Amino acid sequence: MVSAFEAASLILVGACWGCTNPMMRKGFVDSKAMKPEPPSAGGSTIWDKLAVLVNFRVWLPYAINQLGSLLYYKTLGDSAMTMSVPVCNATAVAFSSLTSVLLGERVDQPGRAALGVLSVMLGVAICMHSSDQTT
């Protein structure tokens, strides 16, 4: 049976992975737009790398994403892999879609995106429910 703590951990992993991907993408775009002039023509590639590392809009979501990965490895030890992997990946897709919309990214067909997110959530609920019945 899936405990409430286990389910919350799996959904939290999906949230850490899904919410941070659009934030990192936006951070990279912002760091390119706000990039200062490099000191010399030869050092431009090093300057680009340093500018990205200094930008907290890139490294903070990356750190949260990696914390989600650590939690994922912990939950793999506590729960069935046949449930953990689909739940974490499906919720990551759903959270990524929702975060992209909240950040103002353009969605070509919002109705289809919303239907996709609802379908993913229904699939996660079925997966969790069926794991309760098989154990």
C-alpha positions in Angstrom: 0.0 0.0 0.0 1.2 3.5 -0.8 1.6 5.6 2.3 0.8 9.3 2.3 4.5 10.0 2.9 5.6 7.9 0.0 3.0 9.5 -2.3 4.0 13.0 -1.2 7.7 12.2 -1.7 7.1 11.0 -5.2 5.0 14.0 -6.1 7.6 16.3 -4.5 10.3 14.7 -6.7 8.1 15.4 -9.8 7.6 19.0 -8.6 11.3 19.5 -8.1 12.1 18.1 -11.5 9.2 19.7 -13.4 9.1 23.1 -11.9 12.9 23.7 -12.2 13.3 22.9 -15.9 11.3 25.9 -17.2 13.0 28.1 -14.6 16.5 27.0 -15.8 15.5 27.6 -19.4 14.3 31.1 -18.6 17.4 31.7 -16.5 19.7 30.8 -19.4 17.7 33.0 -21.8 17.9 35.9 -19.2 21.6 35.4 -18.7 22.3 35.6 -22.4 20.2 38.8 -22.6 21.9 40.5 -19.6 25.4 39.3 -20.5 28.0 42.2 -20.1 30.6 42.8 -22.7 33.6 40.4 -22.4 36.9 41.9 -21.5 38.6 40.6 -24.6 37.7 38.7 -27.7 39.7 35.6 -26.6 37.9 35.2 -23.3 34.3 35.4 -24.5 33.6 31.6 -24.0 35.0 31.6 -20.5 33.1 34.8 -19.7 29.9 33.2 -21.0 30.3 30.2 -18.7 31.1 32.4 -15.7 28.1 34.7 -16.4 25.8 31.6 -16.3 27.3 30.4 -13.1 26.9 33.7 -11.4 23.2 34.0 -12.4 21.1 32.6 -9.5 18.2 32.1 -11.9 20.2 29.2 -13.3 22.0 27.6 -10.4 19.2 27.9 -7.8 16.7 25.9 -9.9 19.6 23.5 -10.8 20.3 22.9 -7.1 16.6 22.3 -6.4 16.5 19.9 -9.3 19.5 18.0 -7.9 17.8 17.9 -4.4 14.8 16.3 -6.1 17.2 13.7 -7.6 18.5 12.9 -4.1 15.0 12.5 -2.8 14.2 10.3 -5.9 17.0 7.9 -5.0 15.8 7.7 -1.4 12.2 7.0 -2.5 13.4 4.2 -4.9 14.7 2.4 -1.8 11.4 2.8 0.0 8.8 2.1 -2.7 8.2 -0.1 -5.7 10.1 0.9 -8.8 7.1 0.0 -11.0 5.3 2.8 -9.3 8.0 5.3 -8.4 9.4 5.8 -11.9 6.1 6.5 -13.7 4.7 8.7 -10.9 7.8 10.8 -10.7 8.2 11.2 -14.5 4.5 11.9 -15.1 4.2 14.5 -12.4 7.4 16.1 -13.7 5.8 16.5 -17.1 2.6 18.0 -15.5 4.5 20.4 -13.3 6.7 21.4 -16.2 3.7 22.3 -18.3 2.1 24.2 -15.4 5.3 26.1 -14.6 5.8 27.0 -18.2 2.4 28.6 -18.4 2.9 30.4 -15.1 6.2 31.8 -16.4 4.4 33.2 -19.4 5.7 30.9 -22.0 3.6 30.6 -25.1 1.4 27.6 -25.4 0.1 26.8 -28.9 -3.0 24.9 -27.9 -3.8 25.5 -24.2 -6.9 23.2 -24.3 -4.8 20.3 -25.4 -2.1 21.1 -22.9 -4.7 21.2 -20.1 -6.2 17.9 -21.3 -2.7 16.4 -21.3 -2.0 17.4 -17.8 -5.3 16.1 -16.6 -4.6 12.8 -18.4 -1.2 12.5 -16.8 -2.8 13.1 -13.3 -5.5 10.5 -14.0 -2.8 8.0 -15.0 -0.8 8.7 -11.8 -4.0 8.2 -9.8 -4.7 4.9 -11.6 -1.1 3.8 -11.1 -1.2 4.5 -7.3 -4.6 2.9 -7.0 -3.6 -0.2 -8.8 -0.5 -0.6 -6.7 -2.7 -0.5 -3.6 -4.7 -3.5 -4.9 -1.8 -5.6 -6.0 0.0 -5.6 -2.7 
